[in-house]
């Protein structure tokens, strides 16, 4: 994974900041004053050091021997809680997983009160997503894939499957619509619709006159009303554009099913574990 990609991923974590407390190297990323990632960008010795729990740290060192080692710069007593990673030897999705884990590890070191303060999203603005932001849909699509609580996380490559890629591939066509929920300059959620035509059909495709909807809110910001605001805004936009309805597919075990029902979506097809729903506009 390229240096700029890792830097961008770190700084785009909620309320993360970039600092240089030791000079030009390392580049440090902090949450509420605590470091969760350090980047050593020199080409001849390119590496990153990430915070971890003792169990997760040992797991990654066993899976990627030599490519993941104990934090080389840390005092021995701290080494079990830091891993140094050589990104050129690790799959990109695993690097992102390790950064997520580092951020979450630091977050959960704070008291519940402080965690809630950090994760409370205020001054939410719903706005059209810009074309330059469309690459963010990859992450939002991955977060939108329903994964039961306690199950092992799916690999990020799952969104490359044709039945999922169809939701974002080539996004930006005339009928594509996307809104983002923004707070403090960061996109916390997105809702988007597109007309599925021909072989490019999604799980909730009805026909070529009804756009299909996908929505995703980053997990740490769920249950704050962001999803409902996104849904109300996108349905207003669709109605204004003259669409008669919008469809979606949802797993029956997904907590979002209740939100869709509250917004007026009705089940038109039972598909076993999931269902196809339509909202008449």
Buried (B, 14 or more C-beta within 10 A) or exposed (E): BEBEEBBEBBBEBBBBEEEEEEEEEBBBBBBBEEBBBBBBBEEEEBBBBBBBBEEBBBBBBEEBEEBBBBBEBBEEEEBBBBBBBBBEEBBBBBBBBBBBBBBBBBBEBBEEEEBEEBBEBEEBEBEEBEEEBBEBBBBBBBBBBBBEEEEEEEEBEBBEEEEBBBBBEEBEEEEBBBBBBBBEEBBBBBBBBBBBEEEBBBBBBBEEEBBBBBBBBBEBBBEBBBBBBBBEBBBEBBBEEEBEBBBBBBBEEBEBBEBBEEBEBEBEEEBEEBBBBBBEB
